[in-house]
Amino acid sequence: MNSDYIELLKKRAKESKVYSPHQLTGLMISEILQDEKHKALYIKLVKNGNPDELLRLAKSVADRTNVKNKGAYFMRLLHKK
């Protein structure tokens, strides 16, 4: 294979492929919580839940400076509701 083509494929793989609002909101939550490796989880939560409420909760967690693992804390608060 041509090395230029392989480089093009690598570049395209890194680009975001957001097709719906719940995907965008899920990605935003993963970035807010600095937990991008679990972005699929946040997308699923947004798809099945209230996007505004989840985004509000994520921003609330992100504002807390004493939380080390913001993603885990977010999930804990979410399951308490």
N, CA and C of each residue as an Amber inpcrd file, in Angstrom:
protein
   243
   0.8290000  -1.1840000   0.0000000   0.0000000   0.0000000   0.0000000
   0.8700000   1.2440000   0.0000000   0.3040000   2.2830000  -0.4800000
   0.9860000   3.5540000  -0.5370000   1.0590000   4.1640000   0.8640000
   2.2360000   4.6520000   1.2390000   2.4000000   5.2130000   2.5840000
   1.5740000   6.4900000   2.7690000   1.3440000   7.2400000   1.6840000
   0.4980000   8.4350000   1.7820000  -0.9360000   8.0490000   2.1500000
  -1.3990000   6.9490000   1.5820000  -2.7540000   6.4850000   1.8650000
  -2.8700000   6.0420000   3.3180000  -1.8640000   5.3620000   3.8140000
  -1.8660000   4.9200000   5.2130000  -1.8750000   6.1310000   6.1470000
  -1.1150000   7.1420000   5.8170000  -1.0990000   8.3600000   6.6280000
  -2.4610000   9.0510000   6.5920000  -3.1080000   9.0430000   5.4430000
  -4.4350000   9.6250000   5.3260000  -5.4370000   8.8740000   6.2030000
  -5.3590000   7.5450000   6.2160000  -6.2410000   6.7410000   7.0520000
  -6.0150000   7.0240000   8.5360000  -4.7640000   7.1630000   8.9380000
  -4.4530000   7.4780000  10.3350000  -5.0180000   8.8420000  10.7280000
  -4.9090000   9.8070000   9.8130000  -5.4160000  11.1470000  10.0860000
  -6.9400000  11.1210000  10.2060000  -7.6120000  10.4090000   9.3120000
  -9.0650000  10.3290000   9.3380000  -9.5670000   9.6080000  10.5870000
  -8.8270000   8.6480000  11.0870000  -9.2310000   7.9020000  12.2770000
  -9.2490000   8.7960000  13.5140000  -8.4090000   9.8190000  13.5260000
  -8.3310000  10.7150000  14.6810000  -9.4220000  11.7780000  14.6680000
 -10.0470000  12.0090000  13.5270000 -11.0730000  13.0420000  13.4200000
 -12.3770000  12.5660000  14.0520000 -13.0660000  13.4830000  14.6870000
 -14.3330000  13.1700000  15.3380000 -15.4170000  12.9200000  14.3000000
 -16.2570000  11.9460000  14.5880000 -17.3640000  11.6160000  13.6940000
 -18.6690000  11.7350000  14.4820000 -19.0900000  12.9530000  14.7100000
 -20.3010000  13.2220000  15.4770000 -21.4530000  13.4220000  14.4920000
 -22.4810000  12.6050000  14.6330000 -23.6020000  12.6680000  13.7050000
 -24.9090000  13.0950000  14.3610000 -24.9960000  13.0890000  15.6810000
 -26.2510000  13.4340000  16.3310000 -25.9880000  14.2500000  17.6030000
 -27.0060000  14.9560000  18.0690000 -26.8400000  15.8100000  19.2550000
 -26.4090000  15.0550000  20.5120000 -26.9240000  13.8300000  20.7060000
 -26.5360000  13.1030000  21.9210000 -25.0590000  12.7160000  21.8880000
 -24.5110000  12.4890000  20.7080000 -23.0830000  12.1920000  20.6110000
 -22.2600000  13.4140000  21.0010000 -22.6630000  14.5710000  20.5090000
 -21.9460000  15.8030000  20.8270000 -21.9970000  16.0910000  22.3220000
 -23.1680000  15.9470000  22.9150000 -23.3080000  16.2060000  24.3490000
 -22.4980000  15.2120000  25.1710000 -22.5030000  13.9470000  24.7840000
 -21.7000000  12.9390000  25.4740000 -20.2170000  13.2450000  25.4010000
 -19.7570000  13.6910000  24.2340000 -18.3460000  14.0620000  24.0890000
 -18.0150000  15.2900000  24.9320000 -18.9330000  16.2390000  24.9920000
 -18.7140000  17.4200000  25.8230000 -18.5800000  17.0240000  27.2910000
 -19.4240000  16.1220000  27.7480000 -19.3660000  15.6690000  29.1420000
 -18.0360000  14.9730000  29.4090000 -17.5840000  14.1320000  28.4910000
 -16.3090000  13.4320000  28.6980000 -15.1420000  14.4200000  28.7700000
 -15.1990000  15.4950000  27.9790000 -14.1470000  16.5100000  28.0330000
 -14.2310000  17.3210000  29.3170000 -15.4280000  17.6750000  29.7290000
 -15.6100000  18.4470000  30.9710000 -15.0640000  17.6720000  32.1650000
 -15.3240000  16.3590000  32.1770000 -14.8780000  15.5170000  33.2910000
 -13.4450000  15.0260000  33.1320000 -12.8220000  15.3760000  32.0280000
 -11.4550000  14.9210000  31.7050000 -11.3820000  13.3990000  31.7500000
 -12.3580000  12.7580000  31.1230000 -12.4760000  11.3050000  31.1200000
 -12.8420000  10.8290000  29.7070000 -12.0040000  11.1830000  28.7540000
 -12.3210000  10.9130000  27.3590000 -12.2370000   9.4360000  26.9830000
 -11.6150000   8.6240000  27.8140000 -11.5600000   7.2060000  27.4550000
 -12.8970000   6.5020000  27.6940000 -13.8120000   7.1580000  28.4290000
 -15.1460000   6.6000000  28.6640000 -16.2280000   7.3780000  27.9140000
 -15.8610000   7.9770000  26.7880000 -16.8100000   8.8080000  26.0500000
 -18.0290000   8.0230000  25.5770000 -17.8730000   6.7590000  25.2410000
 -19.0150000   5.9500000  24.7900000 -20.0550000   5.8160000  25.9110000
 -19.5910000   5.7000000  27.1380000 -20.5040000   5.6150000  28.2880000
 -21.3290000   6.8890000  28.4150000 -20.6730000   8.0420000  28.2960000
 -21.3810000   9.3090000  28.4310000 -22.3630000   9.5240000  27.2770000
 -21.9820000   9.0950000  26.0820000 -22.8950000   9.1950000  24.9410000
 -24.1410000   8.3560000  25.1960000 -23.9610000   7.1570000  25.7190000
 -25.0910000   6.2770000  26.0070000 -25.9760000   6.8710000  27.1020000
 -25.3650000   7.4480000  28.1370000 -26.1360000   8.0640000  29.2100000
 -26.9940000   9.2080000  28.6770000 -26.4120000  10.0190000  27.7990000
 -27.1420000  11.1520000  27.2360000 -28.2670000  10.6600000  26.3350000
 -27.9970000   9.6170000  25.5740000 -29.0140000   9.0860000  24.6600000
 -30.2340000   8.5750000  25.4310000 -30.0010000   7.9810000  26.5920000
 -31.0820000   7.3860000  27.3630000 -31.6110000   8.2770000  28.4830000
 -30.9740000   9.4320000  28.7040000 -31.3690000  10.2830000  29.8200000
 -31.6520000  11.7040000  29.3950000 -31.6010000  12.5970000  30.3630000
 -31.8570000  14.0150000  30.1480000 -30.5230000  14.7260000  29.8940000
 -30.2500000  15.1460000  28.6590000 -28.9600000  15.7600000  28.3350000
 -28.6430000  17.0040000  29.1550000 -29.6370000  17.8570000  29.3690000
 -29.3970000  19.0950000  30.1220000 -29.0180000  18.8020000  31.5680000
 -29.7150000  17.8610000  32.1730000 -29.4260000  17.4930000  33.5620000
 -28.0320000  16.8770000  33.6890000 -27.6660000  16.0170000  32.7480000
 -26.3480000  15.3730000  32.7810000 -25.2300000  16.3890000  32.5720000
 -25.4450000  17.3140000  31.6640000 -24.4490000  18.3540000  31.4130000
 -24.2890000  19.2510000  32.6320000 -25.3860000  19.5910000  33.2670000
 -25.3490000  20.4090000  34.4810000 -24.5900000  19.6990000  35.6020000
 -24.8430000  18.3980000  35.7620000 -24.1520000  17.6120000  36.7860000
 -22.6550000  17.5380000  36.4970000 -22.2990000  17.3410000  35.2290000
 -20.8830000  17.2620000  34.8520000 -20.1630000  18.5760000  35.1430000
 -20.8070000  19.6940000  34.8510000 -20.1950000  20.9980000  35.1290000
 -20.0450000  21.2200000  36.6300000 -21.0100000  20.7470000  37.3900000
 -20.9420000  20.8670000  38.8430000 -19.7660000  20.0620000  39.3960000
 -19.5830000  18.8530000  38.8850000 -18.4770000  18.0070000  39.3260000
 -17.1420000  18.6160000  38.9130000 -17.0770000  19.1570000  37.7060000
 -15.8250000  19.7310000  37.2080000 -15.3920000  20.9440000  38.0280000
 -16.3520000  21.6650000  38.5950000 -16.0310000  22.8480000  39.3960000
 -15.4520000  22.5060000  40.7670000 -15.5850000  21.2670000  41.1810000
 -15.0710000  20.8510000  42.4960000 -13.5800000  20.5350000  42.3850000
 -12.7720000  21.2990000  43.0890000 -11.3200000  21.1600000  42.9720000
 -10.7660000  19.9920000  43.7650000 -11.5030000  19.5050000  44.7570000
 -10.9820000  18.4380000  45.6120000 -11.2830000  17.0400000  45.0820000
 -11.9290000  16.9220000  43.9310000 -12.2720000  15.6160000  43.3640000
 -11.1420000  15.1580000  42.4530000 -10.5780000  13.9750000  42.7320000
  -9.4690000  13.4540000  41.9320000  -9.9520000  12.7650000  40.6610000
 -10.9570000  11.9000000  40.8000000 -11.4960000  11.1650000  39.6500000
 -12.9060000  11.6810000  39.3730000 -12.9820000  12.6640000  38.4980000
 -14.2510000  13.3420000  38.2570000 -15.2630000  12.4300000  37.5770000
 -14.8160000  11.5500000  36.7160000 -15.7250000  10.6240000  36.0490000
 -16.3960000   9.6850000  37.0360000 -15.6160000   9.1330000  37.9600000
 -16.1690000   8.2220000  38.9660000 -17.1150000   8.9560000  39.9110000
 -16.7630000  10.1680000  40.2790000 -17.6180000  10.9510000  41.1690000
 -18.9390000  11.3120000  40.4750000 -18.8460000  11.6440000  39.1970000
 -20.0330000  11.9250000  38.3940000 -20.9740000  10.7220000  38.3970000
 -20.4350000   9.5390000  38.1810000 -21.2570000   8.3220000  38.1430000
 -21.8700000   8.0460000  39.5170000 -21.1240000   8.3030000  40.5650000
 -21.6370000   8.0820000  41.9180000 -22.8210000   8.9930000  42.1970000
 -22.6790000  10.2760000  41.8370000 -23.7860000  11.2100000  42.0410000
 -24.9720000  10.8630000  41.1640000 -24.7110000  10.3980000  39.9660000
 -25.7780000  10.0460000  39.0400000 -26.5880000   8.8620000  39.5610000
 -25.9120000   7.8760000  40.1190000 -26.6100000   6.6870000  40.6190000
 -27.3290000   6.9500000  41.9400000 -26.9580000   7.9980000  42.6670000
 -27.6580000   8.3380000  43.8940000 -29.0230000   8.9620000  43.6070000
 -29.1850000   9.5070000  42.4010000 -30.4670000  10.1440000  42.0380000
 -31.5340000   9.1280000  41.7580000
